[in-house]
Amino acid sequence: MKVLMKSVDMIYLSNSEGVIFPIKFRYREGDQEPKVIRIERIIDRKEERIAGNRMLVFTLQTTIDGVERIFEMKYEIQTFKWYLYKL
């Protein structure tokens, strides 16, 4: 997996307990048109601290251009930002 740490636009749901379920996200590579990726499955969800900053780390699965891919996304709790971490 390649480390990217790119900021993305995310659509997600949360239940009454506050558990987050990412649905789909949009990101742009260079000068290309933005790509919308629908998340098919949440494989793992954990919390980590980086320099005292709490982040939720999601291991997700989807199909991109007919190829099944596993990737990681991070949600920065304090700033409410989503990142495509590894692809």
Phi and psi in radians as a Rosetta constraint file:
Dihedral C 1 N 2 CA 2 C 2 CIRCULARHARMONIC -1.717 0.35
Dihedral N 2 CA 2 C 2 N 3 CIRCULARHARMONIC 2.278 0.35
Dihedral C 2 N 3 CA 3 C 3 CIRCULARHARMONIC -1.408 0.35
Dihedral N 3 CA 3 C 3 N 4 CIRCULARHARMONIC 2.163 0.35
Dihedral C 3 N 4 CA 4 C 4 CIRCULARHARMONIC -1.980 0.35
Dihedral N 4 CA 4 C 4 N 5 CIRCULARHARMONIC -0.842 0.35
Dihedral C 4 N 5 CA 5 C 5 CIRCULARHARMONIC 0.866 0.35
Dihedral N 5 CA 5 C 5 N 6 CIRCULARHARMONIC 0.952 0.35
Dihedral C 5 N 6 CA 6 C 6 CIRCULARHARMONIC -1.736 0.35
Dihedral N 6 CA 6 C 6 N 7 CIRCULARHARMONIC 2.388 0.35
Dihedral C 6 N 7 CA 7 C 7 CIRCULARHARMONIC -1.223 0.35
Dihedral N 7 CA 7 C 7 N 8 CIRCULARHARMONIC 2.392 0.35
Dihedral C 7 N 8 CA 8 C 8 CIRCULARHARMONIC -2.332 0.35
Dihedral N 8 CA 8 C 8 N 9 CIRCULARHARMONIC 2.830 0.35
Dihedral C 8 N 9 CA 9 C 9 CIRCULARHARMONIC -1.598 0.35
Dihedral N 9 CA 9 C 9 N 10 CIRCULARHARMONIC 2.306 0.35
Dihedral C 9 N 10 CA 10 C 10 CIRCULARHARMONIC -2.226 0.35
Dihedral N 10 CA 10 C 10 N 11 CIRCULARHARMONIC 2.481 0.35
Dihedral C 10 N 11 CA 11 C 11 CIRCULARHARMONIC -1.945 0.35
Dihedral N 11 CA 11 C 11 N 12 CIRCULARHARMONIC 2.224 0.35
Dihedral C 11 N 12 CA 12 C 12 CIRCULARHARMONIC -2.520 0.35
Dihedral N 12 CA 12 C 12 N 13 CIRCULARHARMONIC 2.864 0.35
Dihedral C 12 N 13 CA 13 C 13 CIRCULARHARMONIC -2.017 0.35
Dihedral N 13 CA 13 C 13 N 14 CIRCULARHARMONIC 2.715 0.35
Dihedral C 13 N 14 CA 14 C 14 CIRCULARHARMONIC -2.369 0.35
Dihedral N 14 CA 14 C 14 N 15 CIRCULARHARMONIC 2.519 0.35
Dihedral C 14 N 15 CA 15 C 15 CIRCULARHARMONIC -1.567 0.35
Dihedral N 15 CA 15 C 15 N 16 CIRCULARHARMONIC -3.060 0.35
Dihedral C 15 N 16 CA 16 C 16 CIRCULARHARMONIC -1.155 0.35
Dihedral N 16 CA 16 C 16 N 17 CIRCULARHARMONIC -0.357 0.35
Dihedral C 16 N 17 CA 17 C 17 CIRCULARHARMONIC -1.543 0.35
Dihedral N 17 CA 17 C 17 N 18 CIRCULARHARMONIC -0.073 0.35
Dihedral C 17 N 18 CA 18 C 18 CIRCULARHARMONIC 1.570 0.35
Dihedral N 18 CA 18 C 18 N 19 CIRCULARHARMONIC 0.183 0.35
Dihedral C 18 N 19 CA 19 C 19 CIRCULARHARMONIC -1.321 0.35
Dihedral N 19 CA 19 C 19 N 20 CIRCULARHARMONIC 2.262 0.35
Dihedral C 19 N 20 CA 20 C 20 CIRCULARHARMONIC -1.607 0.35
Dihedral N 20 CA 20 C 20 N 21 CIRCULARHARMONIC 2.375 0.35
Dihedral C 20 N 21 CA 21 C 21 CIRCULARHARMONIC -2.196 0.35
Dihedral N 21 CA 21 C 21 N 22 CIRCULARHARMONIC 1.767 0.35
Dihedral C 21 N 22 CA 22 C 22 CIRCULARHARMONIC -1.150 0.35
Dihedral N 22 CA 22 C 22 N 23 CIRCULARHARMONIC 2.420 0.35
Dihedral C 22 N 23 CA 23 C 23 CIRCULARHARMONIC -1.878 0.35
Dihedral N 23 CA 23 C 23 N 24 CIRCULARHARMONIC -0.984 0.35
Dihedral C 23 N 24 CA 24 C 24 CIRCULARHARMONIC -2.747 0.35
Dihedral N 24 CA 24 C 24 N 25 CIRCULARHARMONIC 2.781 0.35
Dihedral C 24 N 25 CA 25 C 25 CIRCULARHARMONIC -2.469 0.35
Dihedral N 25 CA 25 C 25 N 26 CIRCULARHARMONIC 2.835 0.35
Dihedral C 25 N 26 CA 26 C 26 CIRCULARHARMONIC -2.213 0.35
Dihedral N 26 CA 26 C 26 N 27 CIRCULARHARMONIC 2.340 0.35
Dihedral C 26 N 27 CA 27 C 27 CIRCULARHARMONIC -2.539 0.35
Dihedral N 27 CA 27 C 27 N 28 CIRCULARHARMONIC 2.847 0.35
Dihedral C 27 N 28 CA 28 C 28 CIRCULARHARMONIC -2.197 0.35
Dihedral N 28 CA 28 C 28 N 29 CIRCULARHARMONIC 2.349 0.35
Dihedral C 28 N 29 CA 29 C 29 CIRCULARHARMONIC -1.880 0.35
Dihedral N 29 CA 29 C 29 N 30 CIRCULARHARMONIC 1.944 0.35
Dihedral C 29 N 30 CA 30 C 30 CIRCULARHARMONIC 1.069 0.35
Dihedral N 30 CA 30 C 30 N 31 CIRCULARHARMONIC -2.251 0.35
Dihedral C 30 N 31 CA 31 C 31 CIRCULARHARMONIC -1.664 0.35
Dihedral N 31 CA 31 C 31 N 32 CIRCULARHARMONIC 0.147 0.35
Dihedral C 31 N 32 CA 32 C 32 CIRCULARHARMONIC -1.314 0.35
Dihedral N 32 CA 32 C 32 N 33 CIRCULARHARMONIC 2.886 0.35
Dihedral C 32 N 33 CA 33 C 33 CIRCULARHARMONIC -1.140 0.35
Dihedral N 33 CA 33 C 33 N 34 CIRCULARHARMONIC 2.605 0.35
Dihedral C 33 N 34 CA 34 C 34 CIRCULARHARMONIC -1.092 0.35
Dihedral N 34 CA 34 C 34 N 35 CIRCULARHARMONIC 2.489 0.35
Dihedral C 34 N 35 CA 35 C 35 CIRCULARHARMONIC -1.822 0.35
Dihedral N 35 CA 35 C 35 N 36 CIRCULARHARMONIC 2.405 0.35
Dihedral C 35 N 36 CA 36 C 36 CIRCULARHARMONIC -1.858 0.35
Dihedral N 36 CA 36 C 36 N 37 CIRCULARHARMONIC 2.157 0.35
Dihedral C 36 N 37 CA 37 C 37 CIRCULARHARMONIC -2.033 0.35
Dihedral N 37 CA 37 C 37 N 38 CIRCULARHARMONIC 2.139 0.35
Dihedral C 37 N 38 CA 38 C 38 CIRCULARHARMONIC -1.568 0.35
Dihedral N 38 CA 38 C 38 N 39 CIRCULARHARMONIC 2.300 0.35
Dihedral C 38 N 39 CA 39 C 39 CIRCULARHARMONIC -1.494 0.35
Dihedral N 39 CA 39 C 39 N 40 CIRCULARHARMONIC 2.185 0.35
Dihedral C 39 N 40 CA 40 C 40 CIRCULARHARMONIC -1.596 0.35
Dihedral N 40 CA 40 C 40 N 41 CIRCULARHARMONIC -0.592 0.35
Dihedral C 40 N 41 CA 41 C 41 CIRCULARHARMONIC -2.683 0.35
Dihedral N 41 CA 41 C 41 N 42 CIRCULARHARMONIC 2.438 0.35
Dihedral C 41 N 42 CA 42 C 42 CIRCULARHARMONIC -1.685 0.35
Dihedral N 42 CA 42 C 42 N 43 CIRCULARHARMONIC 2.004 0.35
Dihedral C 42 N 43 CA 43 C 43 CIRCULARHARMONIC -1.505 0.35
Dihedral N 43 CA 43 C 43 N 44 CIRCULARHARMONIC -0.770 0.35
Dihedral C 43 N 44 CA 44 C 44 CIRCULARHARMONIC -2.611 0.35
Dihedral N 44 CA 44 C 44 N 45 CIRCULARHARMONIC 2.688 0.35
Dihedral C 44 N 45 CA 45 C 45 CIRCULARHARMONIC -2.511 0.35
Dihedral N 45 CA 45 C 45 N 46 CIRCULARHARMONIC 2.214 0.35
Dihedral C 45 N 46 CA 46 C 46 CIRCULARHARMONIC -2.589 0.35
Dihedral N 46 CA 46 C 46 N 47 CIRCULARHARMONIC 2.899 0.35
Dihedral C 46 N 47 CA 47 C 47 CIRCULARHARMONIC -1.989 0.35
Dihedral N 47 CA 47 C 47 N 48 CIRCULARHARMONIC 2.461 0.35
Dihedral C 47 N 48 CA 48 C 48 CIRCULARHARMONIC -2.428 0.35
Dihedral N 48 CA 48 C 48 N 49 CIRCULARHARMONIC 2.845 0.35
Dihedral C 48 N 49 CA 49 C 49 CIRCULARHARMONIC -2.079 0.35
Dihedral N 49 CA 49 C 49 N 50 CIRCULARHARMONIC 2.236 0.35
Dihedral C 49 N 50 CA 50 C 50 CIRCULARHARMONIC -2.110 0.35
Dihedral N 50 CA 50 C 50 N 51 CIRCULARHARMONIC 1.970 0.35
Dihedral C 50 N 51 CA 51 C 51 CIRCULARHARMONIC 0.932 0.35
Dihedral N 51 CA 51 C 51 N 52 CIRCULARHARMONIC 0.700 0.35
Dihedral C 51 N 52 CA 52 C 52 CIRCULARHARMONIC 1.419 0.35
Dihedral N 52 CA 52 C 52 N 53 CIRCULARHARMONIC -0.023 0.35
Dihedral C 52 N 53 CA 53 C 53 CIRCULARHARMONIC -1.654 0.35
Dihedral N 53 CA 53 C 53 N 54 CIRCULARHARMONIC 2.068 0.35
Dihedral C 53 N 54 CA 54 C 54 CIRCULARHARMONIC -1.321 0.35
Dihedral N 54 CA 54 C 54 N 55 CIRCULARHARMONIC 2.333 0.35
Dihedral C 54 N 55 CA 55 C 55 CIRCULARHARMONIC -2.390 0.35
Dihedral N 55 CA 55 C 55 N 56 CIRCULARHARMONIC 2.509 0.35
Dihedral C 55 N 56 CA 56 C 56 CIRCULARHARMONIC -1.661 0.35
Dihedral N 56 CA 56 C 56 N 57 CIRCULARHARMONIC 2.319 0.35
Dihedral C 56 N 57 CA 57 C 57 CIRCULARHARMONIC -1.988 0.35
Dihedral N 57 CA 57 C 57 N 58 CIRCULARHARMONIC 2.160 0.35
Dihedral C 57 N 58 CA 58 C 58 CIRCULARHARMONIC -1.962 0.35
Dihedral N 58 CA 58 C 58 N 59 CIRCULARHARMONIC 2.279 0.35
Dihedral C 58 N 59 CA 59 C 59 CIRCULARHARMONIC -1.750 0.35
Dihedral N 59 CA 59 C 59 N 60 CIRCULARHARMONIC 2.117 0.35
Dihedral C 59 N 60 CA 60 C 60 CIRCULARHARMONIC -2.209 0.35
Dihedral N 60 CA 60 C 60 N 61 CIRCULARHARMONIC 2.837 0.35
Dihedral C 60 N 61 CA 61 C 61 CIRCULARHARMONIC -2.293 0.35
Dihedral N 61 CA 61 C 61 N 62 CIRCULARHARMONIC 2.470 0.35
Dihedral C 61 N 62 CA 62 C 62 CIRCULARHARMONIC -2.726 0.35
Dihedral N 62 CA 62 C 62 N 63 CIRCULARHARMONIC 3.043 0.35
Dihedral C 62 N 63 CA 63 C 63 CIRCULARHARMONIC -1.981 0.35
Dihedral N 63 CA 63 C 63 N 64 CIRCULARHARMONIC 2.116 0.35
Dihedral C 63 N 64 CA 64 C 64 CIRCULARHARMONIC -2.079 0.35
Dihedral N 64 CA 64 C 64 N 65 CIRCULARHARMONIC 2.097 0.35
Dihedral C 64 N 65 CA 65 C 65 CIRCULARHARMONIC 0.929 0.35
Dihedral N 65 CA 65 C 65 N 66 CIRCULARHARMONIC 0.720 0.35
Dihedral C 65 N 66 CA 66 C 66 CIRCULARHARMONIC 1.399 0.35
Dihedral N 66 CA 66 C 66 N 67 CIRCULARHARMONIC 0.055 0.35
Dihedral C 66 N 67 CA 67 C 67 CIRCULARHARMONIC -2.003 0.35
Dihedral N 67 CA 67 C 67 N 68 CIRCULARHARMONIC 2.246 0.35
Dihedral C 67 N 68 CA 68 C 68 CIRCULARHARMONIC -1.270 0.35
Dihedral N 68 CA 68 C 68 N 69 CIRCULARHARMONIC 2.212 0.35
Dihedral C 68 N 69 CA 69 C 69 CIRCULARHARMONIC -2.195 0.35
Dihedral N 69 CA 69 C 69 N 70 CIRCULARHARMONIC 2.520 0.35
Dihedral C 69 N 70 CA 70 C 70 CIRCULARHARMONIC -1.971 0.35
Dihedral N 70 CA 70 C 70 N 71 CIRCULARHARMONIC 2.328 0.35
Dihedral C 70 N 71 CA 71 C 71 CIRCULARHARMONIC -2.550 0.35
Dihedral N 71 CA 71 C 71 N 72 CIRCULARHARMONIC 2.941 0.35
Dihedral C 71 N 72 CA 72 C 72 CIRCULARHARMONIC -2.076 0.35
Dihedral N 72 CA 72 C 72 N 73 CIRCULARHARMONIC 2.448 0.35
Dihedral C 72 N 73 CA 73 C 73 CIRCULARHARMONIC -2.198 0.35
Dihedral N 73 CA 73 C 73 N 74 CIRCULARHARMONIC 2.580 0.35
Dihedral C 73 N 74 CA 74 C 74 CIRCULARHARMONIC -2.126 0.35
Dihedral N 74 CA 74 C 74 N 75 CIRCULARHARMONIC 2.457 0.35
Dihedral C 74 N 75 CA 75 C 75 CIRCULARHARMONIC -2.050 0.35
Dihedral N 75 CA 75 C 75 N 76 CIRCULARHARMONIC 2.052 0.35
Dihedral C 75 N 76 CA 76 C 76 CIRCULARHARMONIC -1.482 0.35
Dihedral N 76 CA 76 C 76 N 77 CIRCULARHARMONIC 1.930 0.35
Dihedral C 76 N 77 CA 77 C 77 CIRCULARHARMONIC -1.109 0.35
Dihedral N 77 CA 77 C 77 N 78 CIRCULARHARMONIC -0.752 0.35
Dihedral C 77 N 78 CA 78 C 78 CIRCULARHARMONIC -1.189 0.35
Dihedral N 78 CA 78 C 78 N 79 CIRCULARHARMONIC -0.627 0.35
Dihedral C 78 N 79 CA 79 C 79 CIRCULARHARMONIC -1.854 0.35
Dihedral N 79 CA 79 C 79 N 80 CIRCULARHARMONIC -0.071 0.35
Dihedral C 79 N 80 CA 80 C 80 CIRCULARHARMONIC 1.079 0.35
Dihedral N 80 CA 80 C 80 N 81 CIRCULARHARMONIC 0.544 0.35
Dihedral C 80 N 81 CA 81 C 81 CIRCULARHARMONIC -1.791 0.35
Dihedral N 81 CA 81 C 81 N 82 CIRCULARHARMONIC 2.546 0.35
Dihedral C 81 N 82 CA 82 C 82 CIRCULARHARMONIC -1.898 0.35
Dihedral N 82 CA 82 C 82 N 83 CIRCULARHARMONIC 2.489 0.35
Dihedral C 82 N 83 CA 83 C 83 CIRCULARHARMONIC -2.322 0.35
Dihedral N 83 CA 83 C 83 N 84 CIRCULARHARMONIC 2.417 0.35
Dihedral C 83 N 84 CA 84 C 84 CIRCULARHARMONIC -1.453 0.35
Dihedral N 84 CA 84 C 84 N 85 CIRCULARHARMONIC 1.891 0.35
Dihedral C 84 N 85 CA 85 C 85 CIRCULARHARMONIC -1.555 0.35
Dihedral N 85 CA 85 C 85 N 86 CIRCULARHARMONIC -0.975 0.35
Dihedral C 85 N 86 CA 86 C 86 CIRCULARHARMONIC -2.261 0.35
Dihedral N 86 CA 86 C 86 N 87 CIRCULARHARMONIC 2.420 0.35
